[in-house]
Amino acid sequence: MTIKPQDEALPELSDRLKIRSLEVRGAEGPLPARLYTSGDAGAKRDTLTVFFHAGGFVGGDLEDADNFLRHLADDHPGMAVLASGYTLASVRPFPAAVEDAHAVLTWAKKNKGKIGWTGKQLMVAGIEAGANLAAVCALMSRDRGGPALTGQILIMPMLDPGLTTCSMREMHQAPELLDVADACAAAYRGYLPNAADRTHPYASPLQSSRLKNLPPALILSSEDDPLRDEAEQYGAKLISCGVKTTVIRMAPQPLQDPGARNDCACKCAALGEIASFVTNLERSETPPAS
């Protein structure tokens, strides 16, 4: 695990960036989505990254990471980014969201032509609750025989419904951050109303004892984020199971409200690490996990 400082302001977006609204297919019906591409119009991309937003499973939408995804796509003309909604816990709790997430991957594989993707490389990514869904998608795709993934990008993932890590408990020693810990607890109460589900590997990947044969992972945490320890513990478990994993702890980012921790994902440091990860995967053309 390494600690990386934040960089300066983000660069200007190019005029080649294109954003298209569309519908994808979830487990039980259509879901809103956005497709981000840059570079030559009409060109097919070899890599598709399917992204899931934050919001603690109980909120959030496609707007939450829009700025981040604009820059992510603009940095990678050879990659399309598909941001998808999913069923929030206020509508249906676990496992509705994870079933949606995996269904979106299946939809993307079957609809390559609609999204201008060659089908060559498929990655999954997310922030916070969305990173939980991304991690779970890697497990589900392995367990269900596809779609095959070549990488997973987990940004400040929510992986521990028990809220037992040291970084989470430290929030109680910092009154200004209590809202963050309270928001995480409320999120899990909404998402996992059945206490027995809190140890299910599709709800808490950190609890899984079966982490072999998963795609390479990039895990980004933040020095002052309550989710830091669970992210790094998951990275350590993946490494111990032979999964090629890079864990980066970013420098502190001021937290003004429970959702503000997502802002650091839009900084150049995170985008730079993602760029390196994507480039290495494209160069190696590692066979996807089955």
NORGI-V371132 format. One record per residue. N is the residue number from 1. SS is DSSP state (~ for helix, > for strand, _ for the rest). PSI is psi as a letter, one per 30 degrees, with the letter a starting at -180 (999 if undefined). BURIAL is b if it has 16 or more other ideal C-beta (glycine too) atoms within 10 Angstrom, else e. Layout:
N;SS;PSI;BURIAL + N;SS;PSI;BURIAL
This chain:
1;_;k;e + 2;>;l;e + 3;>;k;e + 4;>;k;e + 5;_;l;e + 6;_;k;e + 7;_;a;e + 8;_;a;e + 9;_;l;e + 10;_;k;e + 11;_;l;e + 12;_;k;e + 13;_;k;e + 14;_;l;e + 15;_;g;e + 16;_;f;e + 17;_;k;e + 18;>;k;e + 19;>;k;e + 20;>;k;e + 21;>;k;e + 22;>;l;e + 23;>;k;e + 24;>;l;b + 25;>;k;b + 26;_;a;b + 27;_;e;b + 28;_;g;e + 29;_;a;e + 30;>;l;e + 31;>;k;b + 32;>;k;e + 33;>;l;b + 34;>;k;b + 35;>;k;b + 36;>;k;b + 37;>;l;b + 38;_;l;b + 39;_;a;b + 40;_;k;e + 41;_;k;e + 42;_;f;e + 43;_;k;e + 44;_;k;b + 45;>;k;b + 46;>;f;e + 47;>;k;b + 48;>;k;b + 49;>;k;b + 50;>;k;b + 51;>;k;b + 52;>;k;b + 53;_;l;b + 54;_;a;b + 55;_;g;b + 56;_;g;b + 57;_;f;b + 58;_;f;b + 59;_;a;b + 60;_;l;b + 61;_;a;e + 62;_;f;b + 63;_;f;e + 64;_;e;b + 65;_;g;b + 66;~;e;e + 67;~;e;e + 68;~;e;b + 69;~;e;b + 70;~;e;b + 71;~;e;b + 72;~;e;b + 73;~;e;b + 74;~;f;b + 75;~;f;b + 76;_;i;b + 77;_;f;b + 78;_;g;b + 79;>;k;b + 80;>;k;b + 81;>;k;b + 82;>;j;b + 83;>;k;b + 84;>;k;b + 85;_;l;b + 86;_;l;b + 87;_;k;b + 88;_;l;b + 89;_;f;b + 90;_;f;e + 91;_;e;e + 92;_;k;e + 93;_;a;b + 94;_;k;b + 95;_;g;b + 96;~;e;b + 97;~;e;b + 98;~;e;b + 99;~;e;b + 100;~;e;b + 101;~;e;b + 102;~;e;b + 103;~;e;b + 104;~;e;b + 105;~;e;b + 106;~;e;b + 107;~;e;b + 108;~;e;b + 109;~;e;e + 110;~;f;e + 111;_;h;e + 112;~;e;b + 113;~;e;e + 114;~;f;e + 115;~;g;b + 116;_;h;b + 117;>;k;b + 118;>;f;e + 119;>;g;e + 120;>;e;b + 121;>;k;b + 122;>;k;b + 123;>;l;b + 124;>;k;b + 125;>;l;b + 126;>;l;b + 127;>;k;b + 128;_;c;b + 129;~;e;b + 130;~;e;b + 131;~;e;b + 132;~;e;b + 133;~;e;b + 134;~;e;b + 135;~;e;b + 136;~;e;b + 137;~;e;b + 138;~;e;b + 139;~;e;b + 140;~;e;b + 141;~;e;b + 142;~;e;b + 143;~;e;e + 144;_;g;e + 145;_;g;e + 146;_;l;b + 147;_;k;b + 148;_;k;b + 149;>;k;b + 150;_;f;b + 151;>;l;b + 152;>;k;b + 153;>;j;b + 154;>;j;b + 155;>;j;b + 156;_;h;b + 157;_;k;b + 158;_;j;b + 159;_;f;b + 160;_;i;b + 161;_;f;b + 162;_;f;e + 163;_;h;b + 164;_;f;e + 165;_;l;b + 166;~;e;e + 167;~;f;b + 168;~;e;b + 169;~;f;e + 170;~;f;e + 171;~;e;b + 172;~;f;e + 173;~;g;e + 174;_;j;e + 175;~;e;e + 176;~;f;e + 177;~;g;b + 178;~;e;e + 179;~;e;b + 180;~;e;b + 181;~;e;b + 182;~;e;e + 183;~;e;b + 184;~;e;b + 185;~;e;e + 186;~;e;e + 187;~;e;b + 188;~;e;b + 189;~;e;e + 190;~;e;b + 191;~;e;b + 192;_;i;b + 193;_;f;e + 194;_;j;e + 195;~;e;e + 196;~;f;e + 197;~;f;b + 198;~;f;b + 199;~;g;e + 200;_;k;b + 201;_;f;b + 202;_;f;b + 203;_;e;b + 204;_;i;b + 205;~;f;b + 206;~;f;b + 207;~;f;b + 208;_;k;b + 209;_;g;e + 210;_;i;e + 211;_;g;b + 212;_;l;e + 213;_;h;e + 214;_;l;b + 215;_;l;b + 216;_;k;b + 217;>;k;b + 218;>;k;b + 219;>;k;b + 220;>;k;b + 221;>;l;b + 222;>;k;b + 223;_;e;e + 224;_;g;b + 225;_;k;b + 226;_;f;b + 227;_;g;b + 228;~;e;b + 229;~;e;b + 230;~;e;b + 231;~;e;b + 232;~;e;b + 233;~;e;b + 234;~;e;b + 235;~;e;b + 236;~;e;e + 237;~;e;b + 238;~;e;b + 239;~;e;b + 240;~;f;e + 241;_;g;e + 242;_;g;e + 243;_;k;b + 244;_;j;b + 245;>;k;b + 246;>;k;b + 247;>;k;b + 248;>;k;b + 249;>;j;b + 250;>;l;b + 251;_;l;e + 252;_;k;e + 253;_;k;b + 254;_;k;e + 255;_;j;b + 256;_;f;e + 257;_;l;e + 258;_;e;b + 259;_;f;b + 260;~;f;e + 261;~;f;b + 262;~;f;b + 263;~;e;b + 264;~;f;b + 265;~;f;b + 266;~;g;b + 267;_;l;b + 268;~;e;b + 269;~;e;b + 270;~;e;b + 271;~;e;b + 272;~;e;e + 273;~;e;b + 274;~;e;b + 275;~;e;e + 276;~;e;e + 277;~;e;b + 278;~;e;b + 279;~;e;e + 280;~;e;e + 281;~;e;b + 282;~;e;b + 283;~;e;e + 284;~;f;e + 285;_;h;e + 286;_;k;e + 287;_;k;e + 288;_;l;b + 289;>;k;b + 290;_;999;e
